[in-house]
Amino acid sequence: MLFAVIFTDKPGCCDIRAAQLSAHIAWLEAHKDIIPVGGSLRAEPGTVPKGGLWLAEAESKAQIEALLQTDPFFTAGLRQSYEILHWSNRLLKYSPSPRPTMRLSRTIEAPQRPDRRARHARSRHLHREPVHHAPPR
């Protein structure tokens, strides 16, 4: 099953985050088969994180909850709260694999641009000087 896990950090605990960051990243790397996507959440770029977000694949919520309680950010007391939500994957293509891992790829494609000749022909048509015909005699 797929899950989104949303964390809220305790206010004023950036020192805990800084002290535990390298251990947290190593922990995430060790669990990337379950948590392939994760990162901090901020009100604005460059500001102190207010929490975090994971996209995870596991057998149950209980498995995610047991795992997150071993995260260095959690054990050090950074997390104020968390919410584990079932995630319905609609915009990204999901491919199951032999071992539990999430493979994400965008399915939204950019609009196709017309080829150069068609663009050029349309441009010529739009920028052509009007042709004035002589009035009939």
C-alpha positions in Angstrom: 0.0 0.0 0.0 1.1 3.6 -0.6 1.2 6.2 2.1 1.9 9.9 2.6 3.4 10.7 6.0 3.2 14.3 7.1 5.3 15.5 10.1 5.1 18.6 12.1 8.2 19.7 14.0 8.2 21.2 17.5 8.7 25.0 17.3 12.2 26.2 18.1 13.9 22.9 17.7 16.2 23.7 14.8 19.2 22.7 16.9 17.9 19.2 17.2 17.3 19.1 13.4 20.8 20.3 12.7 22.4 17.9 15.2 20.5 14.9 13.8 20.4 15.7 10.1 23.3 13.5 8.9 22.0 10.5 11.0 18.4 11.1 9.7 19.7 11.1 6.1 21.7 7.9 6.6 18.6 6.4 8.2 16.4 7.4 5.2 19.1 5.9 2.8 18.9 2.6 4.8 15.1 2.5 4.4 14.8 3.8 0.9 13.0 0.6 -0.2 10.1 1.7 2.0 10.6 5.5 1.9 11.9 6.4 -1.6 10.7 10.0 -1.4 11.0 12.4 1.5 11.9 15.9 2.4 11.4 18.9 4.6 8.4 21.2 4.4 8.8 25.0 4.7 6.6 28.0 4.6 9.0 29.7 2.1 12.2 28.5 0.4 15.3 29.1 2.6 13.3 29.3 5.9 13.5 26.8 8.8 11.6 23.6 8.1 8.2 23.2 9.8 8.1 19.5 9.3 8.5 16.9 6.6 6.8 14.6 4.1 7.4 11.0 3.1 5.9 9.0 0.3 6.1 5.4 1.4 5.2 1.9 0.4 4.5 -0.7 3.1 2.2 -3.5 4.1 0.3 -1.4 6.7 0.1 1.8 8.6 1.4 -0.1 11.6 4.6 -0.9 9.7 5.1 2.8 8.8 4.4 3.8 12.4 6.9 1.3 13.9 9.5 2.4 11.3 9.1 6.2 11.9 9.6 5.7 15.6 13.2 4.6 14.9 14.0 7.7 12.8 16.7 9.8 14.5 14.5 12.9 14.2 11.8 11.1 16.1 14.0 9.6 18.8 15.7 12.9 19.4 12.4 14.6 20.1 12.1 16.8 17.0 8.7 15.7 15.9 5.6 17.3 17.5 3.1 15.2 15.5 2.7 13.0 12.5 -0.1 11.7 10.3 -0.1 8.6 8.2 -2.5 8.8 5.2 -3.3 6.2 2.6 -2.2 7.7 -0.7 -4.1 7.3 -4.0 -1.6 7.6 -6.8 -3.4 9.4 -9.7 -0.9 11.6 -11.5 2.2 9.4 -11.3 2.6 6.0 -12.8 3.2 3.3 -10.3 5.0 0.0 -11.2 5.1 -2.7 -8.6 8.4 -4.5 -8.3 9.5 -7.8 -6.8 10.5 -6.1 -3.6 8.5 -3.3 -2.0 9.7 -0.1 -3.7 8.0 2.8 -5.3 8.8 3.7 -8.9 7.5 7.0 -9.9 7.4 8.5 -13.3 5.5 11.5 -14.6 2.6 10.7 -17.0 1.8 14.3 -17.7 3.3 15.4 -20.9 4.0 18.9 -22.1 1.9 20.0 -25.0 3.6 19.2 -28.3 4.9 22.1 -30.3 4.1 22.2 -34.0 7.1 21.4 -36.2 9.2 24.3 -37.5 7.7 24.3 -41.0 4.2 24.6 -39.7 5.2 27.3 -37.3 7.0 29.1 -40.1 4.0 28.9 -42.5 1.7 30.1 -39.8 4.1 33.0 -39.1 4.3 33.9 -42.8 0.5 33.9 -43.0 0.1 36.1 -39.9 2.7 38.7 -41.0 1.9 38.9 -44.7 1.2 42.3 -46.0 -2.4 42.7 -47.2 -2.8 42.4 -51.0 -4.8 45.2 -52.6 -6.5 44.2 -55.8 -7.3 46.8 -58.3 -11.0 47.5 -58.5 -12.7 46.0 -61.5 -13.2 48.4 -64.5 
